[in-house]
Amino acid sequence: MQADDARYLKRIRLKSLNSNTDIASLARKVVEECRLISPSRLPEVEQLLFYLQNRKKSAEKKEKKQIKPRDLTPFEGIELDEEANINSIDDYVELLYEDIPEKIRGATLILHLARNPDNLEELLQNETALGALARVLREDWKQSVDLATTIIYVFFCFSSFSQFHGLITHYKIGALCMSIIEHELKRYDLWQDELQKKKKADILSKEYEKALKKYHGLLTKQEQLLRVALYLLLNLSEDTRTELKMRNKNIVHLLVKTLDRDSEELLVLVVSFLKKLSIFLENKNDMAEIDTVEKLAKLVPCEHEDLLNVTLRLLLNLSFDTGLRSKMVQADLLPKLTSLLGDEAQRQIAMCILYHISMDDRFKSMFAYTDCIPQVMKMLFDCVEERIDAELISFCINLAANKRNAQIMCEGNGLKMLMKRALKLKDPLMMKMIRNISQHDGPSKNLFIDYVGDLAAQIGLKEEEEFVIECLGTLSNLTIPDLDWELVLKEYNLVPYLKDHLKPGSAEDDLILEVVIMIGTVSMDDSCAVMLAKSGIIPALIELLNAQQEDDEFVCQIVYVFYQMVFHQATRDVIIKETQAPAYLIDLMHDKNAEIRKVCDNTLDIIAEYDVEWGKKIQSEKFRWHNSQWLEMVENRQMDEAEPFMYGDDGEPFLQNGDILERPDLFYSADGIIPADGAISPEFFTDFQNGDLLGPQGFPSSSLTDGYGQMGVTPARPATAYGFRPDEQFYYGYTASR
């Protein structure tokens, strides 16, 4: 037999060959039926059959392996009666110059060669064949779906290997595939419209069924074309520059439009492509502009495990965007994702998406209306590991920040079991979850009374700092009237610990801050406030305030401690008489942080109420601050002959170093007129208010102008000082002149 001459070649098809075939018997049968094979070559035939049998076994094993997305076959191709031979490639190329049926046959034969990776290098060298395939695709793709699918499949075989991507780019196959996909999606819309029209029209049901059958046939072929074209583009998108070109040609919109299909194989491919694209901000923004989330929501849950998994992974990528998280909630994904927590294969991804949704305060309350919280609590208690899965505990921490969720968590023995596990394992994350539960007023907070001792005991011990921080934070949240803080401080000797940890640099800032917050909580109790004052904690707080004056959180919390302490006489006297705390508070009264200003104002109001001297200073400072621009204008005005009234009789300016509130002559009346030294009578103000002094055009009459016909300079009335009501009229100038 001569392998290189087709005249001496006879093909024998062994349809019965399988893993159980008797090779010796089959070899004898082949030799008997084929006269071209000499009986002396029987051992050689047996050896060939043995090789074919083993090759088939290995092929079957490969098929049983888990199929990866890149190994998926876009479509099975068209079966041929003949076997393709690499030596006949020129004959196949010639078929590409014939009519459509012959072109399909020629392309299919080349495809059979291309599906064997061993032939790709040789095909790459044949520029004539590749050029002819590219030309036929460009010219005839609209005439035959089978032809377009087959030729694109040939190039898809090359696209599976990165080193051949340059070849596909050279023939501009990617851009052509984009055009084909766009065209096919438009055809799909037309088919849908035509089918709906026929359904609504008064035609026989048989005709409609015939049209529907035709539609399904066209749809099957079109989906094969879309699969192979999209798969080729997915492979090419390995290069981010190529991916950017696809984005500029609207690939995201085309893919999202394809999500309306029912073919699970096509959907797996489309969603995988979208998932790959979604890691770039621009592509994610494109997905946000259209109804991507709404279409993906229809795929959750689904029976196709691979499709469900890749859909969840895409949703996870999109859930980093706040707006898209909102769309997920609107698309009713919350209960769907919650139901997947029971599916071990999808649990991790579903929980990550739910965790992202739980980051938004507006969505936290919605979890209370699903069975999510009982499920995650069960997962917590069923966890045998010392350290709970990070995603699970982080999700629980977020959920506990909502009051209703916290109440559900505490139902039954929920809080007891959480406390038991947290204290046993010294787990800071679980204690953070407990701390979040403790911040809510209501029945859940009262449950913590039983655990105050356990929490306080952790503070004195040399535990991990992170764990102690959460224990302190939990105790700080327990603003319960029935709780005897004095007893807790004494029994667990906490005052020395609190004082020692107020020293700057004594511990990490987070721990020191929690100590300050804790002092603020216990200071609500009168007896505790006295105990803290005697221990010297107030000077320590002022020292800390000096050290941390640039940190708004520290400043706000320390000022809040002072606010709590000024309610009690013992600590109020210490703050006012023995420290410079009020002076610090006056300085902070104009801080850029609104919360600090608010707490300072409230604290200073109480101090002013109980101490006359500080009250005057506070009132004066508030007046200066509210009227700073006006005061600056008056102080900076130079002496001018035309404006002698700006100075007193002795030539000294009005503003001295004295108390500004002791100079009532600086105040305007409620109407903005500067009262003079008696030259203007009270009746003048009445006439002015009634409009009697206005001229015919509504302007002031000559009695208000100077000798040159110019209006006197009358600055705008400043804001009122502390305690001054704008509806009160003060005629200080008139009173003084009398």
C-alpha positions in Angstrom: 0.0 0.0 0.0 1.3 3.5 -0.9 0.1 6.1 1.6 0.9 9.0 -0.8 -1.1 7.7 -3.7 -4.9 7.6 -3.4 -5.2 5.0 -6.1 -3.6 2.4 -3.9 -5.6 3.4 -0.8 -8.7 1.5 0.5 -10.5 2.8 3.7 -11.9 0.1 6.0 -14.5 1.4 8.5 -14.5 -0.6 11.7 -17.9 0.2 13.1 -17.9 -2.7 15.6 -14.6 -1.7 17.2 -14.9 -1.0 20.9 -13.3 -1.7 24.2 -14.7 -5.3 24.4 -13.9 -6.3 20.8 -11.8 -9.5 20.2 -8.8 -8.0 18.3 -7.6 -11.4 16.9 -10.9 -12.3 15.4 -11.5 -8.9 13.9 -8.0 -8.9 12.4 -8.7 -12.3 10.6 -12.0 -11.0 9.3 -10.3 -7.8 7.9 -7.6 -9.9 6.1 -10.3 -12.3 4.7 -12.5 -9.5 3.3 -9.8 -7.3 2.0 -7.9 -9.0 -0.9 -5.3 -6.2 -0.9 -3.9 -7.3 2.4 -1.7 -10.4 2.4 -2.4 -13.1 5.1 1.2 -12.8 6.0 0.6 -9.3 7.4 -2.0 -10.5 9.9 0.2 -9.7 13.0 0.7 -6.2 11.6 -3.1 -5.7 11.3 -3.6 -7.0 14.8 -1.1 -4.4 16.1 -2.9 -1.6 14.2 -6.3 -2.6 15.6 -4.9 -2.8 19.1 -3.6 0.7 18.7 -7.0 2.0 17.5 -8.8 0.3 20.4 -6.5 1.9 23.0 -6.8 5.3 21.3 -10.5 5.1 21.5 -10.4 4.3 25.2 -8.2 7.3 25.9 -10.6 9.5 23.9 -13.5 8.3 26.1 -11.6 9.1 29.3 -11.0 12.6 28.1 -14.7 13.1 27.4 -15.5 12.0 31.0 -13.2 14.7 32.4 -14.9 17.9 33.6 -15.3 20.3 30.7 -13.7 23.7 31.1 -15.2 26.7 29.3 -12.2 26.9 26.9 -12.6 23.2 25.9 -16.3 23.5 25.0 -17.0 22.7 21.4 -19.1 25.5 19.9 -20.9 23.1 17.6 -20.5 19.6 16.3 -20.0 20.6 12.6 -21.4 18.9 9.6 -20.8 15.2 9.2 -18.9 14.1 6.0 -18.8 10.8 4.2 -15.1 11.2 3.6 -12.2 11.7 5.9 -10.2 15.0 5.6 -6.5 14.6 4.7 -3.9 17.4 5.2 -2.3 16.4 1.9 -5.5 17.3 0.0 -5.8 20.8 1.4 -5.3 22.3 -2.1 -8.4 20.4 -3.3 -10.4 21.8 -0.4 -9.3 25.3 -1.2 -10.5 24.9 -4.8 -14.0 24.0 -3.5 -14.1 27.5 -1.9 -14.4 29.0 -5.4 -17.5 27.0 -6.3 -21.1 27.5 -5.3 -22.4 27.7 -1.7 -22.9 23.9 -1.2 -19.4 23.2 -2.4 -18.0 26.1 -0.3 -19.6 24.6 2.7 -18.1 21.2 1.9 -14.7 22.6 1.4 -14.8 24.7 4.6 -16.0 21.6 6.5 -13.1 19.5 5.3 -10.7 22.2 6.4 -12.5 22.5 9.7 -12.0 18.7 10.3 -8.3 19.3 9.8 -8.2 22.4 12.0 -9.9 20.6 14.9 -6.7 18.5 15.3 -4.1 20.9 16.9 -1.3 19.0 15.2 -2.4 20.4 11.8 -2.6 24.1 12.9 1.1 24.8 12.3 0.8 23.4 8.7 -2.4 25.3 8.0 -0.8 28.5 9.3 1.8 28.2 6.5 -0.9 27.9 3.9 -1.7 31.5 3.3 -3.8 30.7 0.3 -6.2 28.5 2.3 -6.6 31.0 5.1 -6.9 34.0 2.7 -9.6 32.1 0.8 -11.5 31.3 4.0 -11.4 34.9 5.2 -12.5 36.2 1.7 -15.5 33.7 1.5 -16.6 34.6 5.1 -16.4 38.4 4.3 -18.4 38.0 1.0 -20.8 35.2 1.6 -21.7 35.1 5.4 -25.1 36.5 4.8 -26.0 33.8 2.2 -25.5 30.8 4.4 -25.5 30.4 8.2 -23.8 27.0 7.9 -21.0 28.5 5.8 -20.4 31.4 8.2 -20.5 29.0 11.2 -18.0 26.6 9.7 -15.4 29.2 8.6 -15.6 31.0 11.9 -15.1 27.7 13.6 -11.9 27.2 11.7 -10.6 30.5 13.0 -11.9 29.6 16.5 -9.6 26.6 16.5 -6.7 29.0 15.9 -8.0 31.4 18.6 -7.6 28.7 21.3 -3.9 29.3 21.2 -2.5 32.7 22.0 0.3 32.5 19.6 -2.1 32.4 16.7 -4.1 35.5 17.7 -2.0 37.6 15.4 -3.2 35.6 12.4 -6.9 36.2 13.3 -6.2 39.9 13.8 -4.4 40.1 10.4 -7.5 38.8 8.6 -9.8 41.1 10.7 -11.9 38.2 11.7 -12.8 39.7 15.1 -14.3 42.8 13.6 -16.2 40.7 11.1 -17.6 38.5 13.9 -18.9 41.6 15.7 -20.8 42.7 12.6 -22.2 39.2 12.1 -23.4 39.0 15.8 -25.0 42.4 15.5 -26.8 41.4 12.3 -28.0 38.1 13.7 -29.4 39.7 16.8 -31.4 42.1 14.6 -32.7 39.1 12.6 -33.8 37.5 15.9 -35.9 40.5 16.8 -37.5 40.4 13.3 -38.3 36.7 13.7 -39.9 37.4 17.1 -42.0 40.1 15.6 -43.2 38.0 12.7 -44.0 35.1 15.0 -46.1 37.3 17.2 -48.0 38.7 14.3 -48.8 35.2 13.0 -49.9 34.2 16.5 -52.3 37.2 16.7 -53.6 36.8 13.2 -56.6 34.6 12.4 -54.6 31.8 10.8 -54.9 28.0 11.2 -53.1 26.5 14.2 -51.3 24.1 11.8 -49.8 27.1 9.9 -48.7 28.7 13.1 -47.1 25.4 14.3 -45.3 25.1 10.9 -44.0 28.7 11.3 -43.0 27.9 14.9 -41.1 24.8 13.8 -39.3 26.7 11.1 -38.4 29.4 13.7 -36.9 26.8 16.1 -34.8 25.4 13.2 -33.5 28.8 12.3 -32.9 29.6 16.0 -30.8 26.5 16.5 -28.5 27.3 13.6 -28.3 30.9 14.6 -27.3 30.0 18.2 -24.5 27.7 16.8 -23.2 30.7 14.9 -23.4 33.0 17.9 -21.7 30.5 20.1 -18.7 30.0 17.8 -18.4 33.7 17.0 -18.6 34.8 20.7 -16.2 32.1 21.7 -13.7 33.3 19.2 -14.1 36.9 20.6 -13.7 35.6 24.1 -10.4 34.0 23.3 -9.2 37.1 21.5 -10.1 39.3 24.5 -7.1 37.9 26.3 -5.3 40.9 25.0 -6.7 44.0 26.8 -6.1 46.2 23.8 -8.3 43.9 21.7 -10.9 43.9 24.4 -10.9 47.7 24.4 -11.6 47.7 20.6 -14.5 45.3 21.3 -15.8 47.7 23.9 -15.7 50.5 21.5 -17.8 48.4 19.1 -20.5 48.0 21.8 -19.7 44.4 22.8 -21.3 44.8 26.2 -24.7 45.8 24.8 -24.6 42.9 22.3 -23.8 40.4 25.1 -26.5 41.7 27.4 -29.0 41.5 24.5 -28.1 37.9 24.1 -29.1 37.1 27.7 -32.7 36.9 26.5 -32.0 33.5 24.9 -33.0 30.2 26.3 -30.0 28.1 25.2 -28.1 27.3 28.4 -24.8 26.5 26.5 -25.0 30.0 24.8 -25.9 31.7 28.1 -22.9 30.1 29.9 -20.6 31.6 27.2 -22.3 35.0 27.3 -22.3 35.3 31.1 -18.6 34.1 31.2 -17.7 36.8 28.7 -19.6 39.5 30.7 -17.8 38.3 33.8 -14.4 38.7 32.2 -15.4 42.2 30.9 -16.8 43.3 34.3 -13.4 43.6 36.0 -12.9 46.9 34.1 -14.6 50.0 35.3 -15.7 51.2 31.8 -17.3 47.8 31.0 -19.0 47.7 34.4 -20.4 51.2 33.8 -21.8 50.1 30.4 -23.5 47.2 32.2 -25.0 49.6 34.7 -26.5 51.7 31.9 -28.6 48.9 30.6 -30.8 46.2 32.3 -28.0 43.7 32.9 -28.9 42.9 36.5 -32.6 42.5 35.7 -31.8 39.9 33.0 -29.3 38.1 35.3 -31.9 37.9 38.0 -34.0 35.7 35.8 -31.2 33.1 35.8 -31.1 32.8 39.6 -31.7 30.1 40.5 -31.5 27.7 37.6 -31.0 24.0 37.3 -27.8 24.3 35.1 -25.1 24.4 37.8 -22.4 25.9 35.6 -24.7 28.7 34.4 -25.8 29.4 38.0 -22.2 29.6 39.2 -20.9 31.9 36.5 -24.0 34.1 36.9 -23.4 34.5 40.6 -19.7 35.3 39.9 -20.8 38.1 37.5 -23.2 39.4 40.1 -20.5 39.4 42.7 -18.3 41.5 40.4 -21.1 43.9 39.8 -22.1 44.1 43.5 -19.0 46.3 44.2 -21.1 49.1 42.6 -23.6 50.8 45.0 -26.1 51.6 42.2 -26.0 48.0 40.9 -26.5 46.6 44.4 -29.6 48.7 44.6 -30.8 47.2 41.3 -30.2 43.7 42.7 -32.5 44.4 45.6 -35.1 45.9 43.3 -34.9 42.8 41.1 -35.9 40.7 44.1 -32.5 39.0 44.3 -32.3 39.1 48.1 -34.7 36.2 48.8 -33.3 34.2 45.8 -29.7 34.6 47.1 -30.8 33.7 50.6 -32.3 30.5 49.3 -28.9 29.6 47.8 -27.3 29.6 51.3 -28.5 26.1 51.6 -26.7 25.0 48.4 -23.2 24.1 49.4 -21.8 24.6 45.9 -23.1 28.2 45.6 -23.1 29.2 49.3 -19.8 31.0 49.3 -20.5 33.3 46.3 -24.1 33.9 47.4 -22.9 35.0 50.8 -20.3 37.4 49.4 -23.0 39.1 47.3 -25.3 39.3 50.3 -22.4 40.7 52.3 -22.0 43.5 49.8 -25.7 44.3 49.9 -25.7 44.4 53.7 -23.1 47.1 53.6 -25.8 49.6 52.7 -27.8 50.7 55.7 -31.0 51.1 53.6 -31.0 47.4 52.8 -30.1 45.9 56.2 -33.7 45.9 57.4 -34.8 43.8 54.4 -32.9 40.8 55.6 -35.3 40.6 58.6 -38.1 39.6 56.1 -36.2 36.6 54.8 -35.0 33.4 56.5 -31.4 34.7 56.1 -30.6 35.4 59.7 -31.7 32.0 61.1 -29.6 30.4 58.4 -26.4 32.3 59.1 -26.9 31.9 62.9 -27.1 28.2 62.4 -23.9 28.3 60.3 -22.2 30.2 63.1 -23.1 27.7 65.7 -22.4 24.7 63.5 -18.9 25.9 62.7 -16.4 23.6 64.3 -13.3 25.6 63.4 -11.9 28.0 66.0 -11.9 30.9 63.5 -15.2 31.4 61.7 -15.1 31.9 58.0 -14.3 35.6 57.3 -17.2 36.1 54.9 -19.7 34.6 57.3 -18.8 36.6 60.4 -18.4 39.8 58.4 -21.9 39.4 57.0 -23.2 38.8 60.5 -21.5 41.9 61.8 -23.2 44.0 59.1 -26.6 42.4 59.8 -26.3 43.1 63.6 -26.0 46.8 62.9 -29.8 46.8 62.3 -32.1 46.8 65.3 -34.7 44.3 64.0 -32.0 42.0 62.8 -30.3 42.2 66.2 -33.6 41.2 67.9 -33.9 38.2 65.7 -30.3 37.2 66.5 -31.1 37.3 70.2 -34.2 35.2 70.0 -34.1 32.0 72.0 -30.6 31.4 73.3 -29.0 33.3 70.5 -27.1 35.9 72.6 -26.2 33.4 75.2 -24.6 31.1 72.6 -22.8 34.0 70.9 -21.4 35.2 74.2 -20.3 31.7 75.2 -18.4 31.2 72.0 -16.9 34.6 71.9 -15.6 34.5 75.5 -14.3 30.9 75.0 -12.4 31.5 71.8 -11.6 35.2 72.5 -12.8 35.9 69.0 -12.6 39.7 68.3 -14.9 39.5 65.2 -17.6 37.7 67.0 -17.3 40.2 69.9 -17.7 43.0 67.3 -20.9 41.3 66.2 -22.1 41.3 69.9 -21.0 44.9 70.2 -23.2 45.8 67.2 -26.2 44.0 68.8 -25.6 45.9 72.1 -25.9 49.4 70.5 -29.7 49.1 69.9 -32.1 50.3 72.6 -35.0 48.0 73.6 -35.4 44.4 74.8 -32.1 43.2 73.3 -30.0 45.7 75.3 -31.5 44.6 78.6 -30.3 41.0 77.9 -26.7 42.2 78.4 -27.2 42.8 82.1 -26.4 39.1 82.7 -23.0 39.4 80.9 -21.7 42.7 82.3 -19.4 40.9 84.7 -18.1 38.5 82.0 -17.2 41.5 79.8 -15.7 43.6 82.6 -13.5 40.6 83.6 -11.9 40.6 80.1 -10.6 44.2 80.5 -8.3 43.7 83.4 -6.8 40.5 81.9 -3.9 40.6 79.5 -6.0 39.6 76.5 -5.5 40.4 72.9 -5.9 44.2 72.3 -8.5 43.7 69.5 -10.6 41.6 71.8 -10.4 44.0 74.7 -11.4 46.9 72.4 -14.6 45.1 71.4 -15.4 44.2 75.0 -14.9 47.9 76.1 -17.1 49.0 73.2 -19.8 46.6 74.2 -19.8 47.8 77.8 -19.8 51.4 76.5 -23.1 50.8 74.7 -24.9 49.5 77.8 -26.7 52.7 78.9 -29.1 50.8 81.0 -30.7 52.7 84.0 -30.8 49.6 86.3 -27.0 49.0 85.8 -24.9 49.8 88.9 -21.7 51.1 87.2 -20.1 52.0 90.6 -20.3 48.4 91.7 -18.8 47.2 88.4 -15.9 49.7 88.5 -15.1 48.7 92.1 -15.5 45.0 91.8 -13.3 44.7 88.7 -11.0 47.6 89.8 -11.4 49.3 86.4 -10.7 52.9 87.4 -6.9 52.5 87.5 -7.0 50.7 84.2 -9.0 53.5 82.6 -6.8 56.2 84.0 -3.5 54.4 83.0 -4.8 54.0 79.4 -5.6 57.7 79.0 -1.9 58.5 78.8 -0.9 59.3 75.3 1.1 56.5 73.8 0.1 54.0 76.5 -1.6 51.8 74.0 -2.9 51.9 70.4 -5.2 54.9 69.6 -8.2 52.6 69.1 -8.0 51.2 72.6 -7.5 54.7 74.2 -10.5 56.0 72.3 -12.6 53.1 73.6 -11.5 54.0 77.1 -12.6 57.6 76.6 -16.0 56.4 75.4 -16.3 54.0 78.3 -15.6 56.9 80.7 -18.4 58.9 79.0 -20.8 56.1 79.6 -20.1 55.5 83.3 -20.0 59.3 83.9 -23.8 59.3 83.5 -23.9 57.8 87.0 -23.5 60.5 89.7 -21.5 58.3 92.1 -19.2 57.1 89.3 -18.6 60.7 88.2 -17.4 61.5 91.7 -15.2 58.5 91.8 -13.6 59.4 88.5 -13.1 63.0 89.6 -11.3 61.9 92.7 -9.1 59.6 90.8 -7.6 62.4 88.7 -9.1 61.3 85.4 -10.2 64.9 84.4 -6.7 66.3 84.2 -5.7 63.1 82.3 -8.5 63.8 79.8 -7.2 67.4 79.3 -3.7 66.1 78.7 -5.0 63.6 76.1 -7.1 66.4 74.5 -3.9 68.4 74.0 -2.1 65.4 72.5 -4.9 64.4 70.2 -6.3 67.9 69.3 -5.9 67.1 65.5 -8.1 63.9 65.8 -11.8 64.9 65.6 -13.0 61.6 67.0 -10.9 61.9 70.1 -11.8 65.6 70.6 -15.5 64.9 70.2 -15.5 62.0 72.6 -13.5 63.8 75.3 -15.8 66.8 75.0 -18.8 64.4 75.4 -17.2 63.2 78.7 -17.1 66.8 80.0 -20.7 67.2 78.8 -21.7 64.2 81.0 -19.7 65.3 83.9 -21.0 68.9 84.1 -24.4 67.5 85.0 -23.1 66.4 88.4 -22.1 69.0 91.0 -19.0 67.3 92.2 -17.4 66.9 88.8 -18.8 70.2 87.6 -17.0 72.1 90.3 -13.7 70.2 89.5 -14.1 71.0 85.8 -14.9 74.7 86.3 -12.7 75.6 89.3 -9.7 73.3 89.1 -9.1 72.8 85.4 -8.9 74.9 82.2 -11.5 72.7 80.5 -14.0 75.6 79.9 -11.2 77.5 78.1 -10.5 74.6 75.9 -14.3 74.2 75.2 -14.5 77.9 74.2 -11.6 77.4 71.7 -13.4 74.4 70.3 -16.7 76.2 70.0 -15.8 77.3 66.5 -14.3 74.0 65.3 -14.8 73.1 61.7 -16.4 69.8 62.8 -20.2 70.3 63.3 -20.5 67.5 65.9 -17.7 69.0 68.0 -19.4 72.4 67.9 -22.7 70.9 68.9 -21.4 69.1 72.0 -19.2 72.1 72.9 -22.2 74.5 72.8 -24.4 72.2 74.9 -21.6 71.8 77.5 -20.8 75.5 77.6 -24.5 76.3 78.0 -24.6 74.2 81.2 -21.4 75.8 82.5 -22.7 79.3 81.8 -25.9 78.5 83.7 -24.0 77.5 86.9 -21.0 79.9 86.8 -21.6 83.6 86.3 -18.0 84.5 85.5 -17.6 81.8 82.9 -21.1 82.7 81.6 -20.0 86.2 80.8 -16.8 84.9 79.0 -18.9 82.4 77.0 -21.5 85.0 76.1 -18.8 87.5 75.0 -17.0 85.0 72.9 -20.2 83.9 71.2 -21.0 87.5 70.4 -17.6 88.1 69.0 -17.8 85.1 66.8 -21.2 85.8 65.4 -20.3 89.5 64.7 -16.6 89.0 63.8 -16.9 90.6 60.3 -18.8 93.7 61.6 -16.4 94.1 64.5 -13.4 93.8 62.2 -14.8 96.5 59.9 -15.4 98.9 62.8 -12.0 98.3 64.3 -10.2 98.9 61.0 -12.0 102.1 60.1 -9.6 105.0 60.1 -10.4 108.4 61.6 -12.1 110.6 59.1 -13.4 114.2 59.5 -16.6 113.3 57.7 -17.3 110.5 60.2 -16.5 111.9 63.7 -19.3 109.8 65.1 -17.2 106.7 64.8 -15.1 107.9 67.7 -15.9 109.0 71.3 -15.5 112.5 72.7 -11.9 111.8 73.7 -10.9 110.7 70.2 -10.5 107.1 71.2 -12.1 104.4 69.1 -15.2 102.7 70.4 -13.6 99.2 70.7 -11.3 98.9 73.6 -9.9 95.9 75.4 -12.9 95.8 77.7 -15.9 93.5 77.6 -17.6 94.0 74.3 -21.0 93.4 75.9 -20.5 96.4 78.2 -20.6 98.7 75.2 -24.3 98.9 74.4 -23.7 101.9 72.1 -22.3 99.5 69.5 -25.7 97.7 69.1 -28.0 98.6 66.3 -31.7 99.0 66.9 -33.8 96.4 65.3 -34.3 98.6 62.2 -30.6 99.1 61.5 -30.5 102.8 62.5 -27.5 103.8 64.7 -28.9 105.7 67.7 -27.1 109.0 68.2 -26.6 111.1 71.3 -30.2 112.4 71.5 -30.4 114.4 68.3 -32.8 111.8 67.0 -35.9 111.4 69.1 -37.9 108.2 69.7 -40.6 109.7 67.5 -38.1 109.7 64.6 -37.9 105.9 64.8 -41.7 105.6 64.9 -42.0 107.8 61.8 -39.3 105.8 60.0 -41.0 102.5 60.8 -44.3 103.9 59.4 -42.6 105.1 56.2 -43.4 108.8 56.9 -39.8 109.8 56.2 -39.7 108.3 52.7 -39.9 110.6 49.7 -42.5 110.2 46.9 -40.4 107.6 45.0 -39.9 105.5 48.1 -36.4 106.9 48.9 -35.5 108.6 52.2 -36.2 112.3 52.4 -33.6 115.0 52.8 -33.8 114.8 56.6 -31.7 111.6 56.3 -29.0 113.0 54.0 -26.0 115.0 54.8 -25.2 118.5 53.5 -23.8 117.0 50.2 -26.9 115.1 49.4 -25.2 111.8 50.3 -26.7 109.1 52.5 -24.9 108.5 55.8 -23.0 105.2 56.0 -25.2 102.6 57.8 -23.6 99.1 58.0 -26.0 96.1 58.0 -27.2 95.0 61.4 -25.1 92.2 62.8 -26.5 89.0 64.3 -27.7 89.3 67.8 -25.6 88.4 70.7 -26.2 85.4 73.0 -29.5 85.9 74.8 -30.6 88.9 72.6 -33.9 88.6 70.8 -34.2 90.5 67.5 -37.7 91.6 68.2 -36.6 93.7 71.1 -35.6 97.3 70.3 -32.9 99.0 72.3 -32.5 102.8 72.0 -29.3 103.0 74.0 -28.2 106.3 72.4 -31.6 108.0 73.3 -31.5 106.7 76.9 -28.0 107.9 77.5 -28.7 111.4 76.2 -31.6 111.8 78.7 
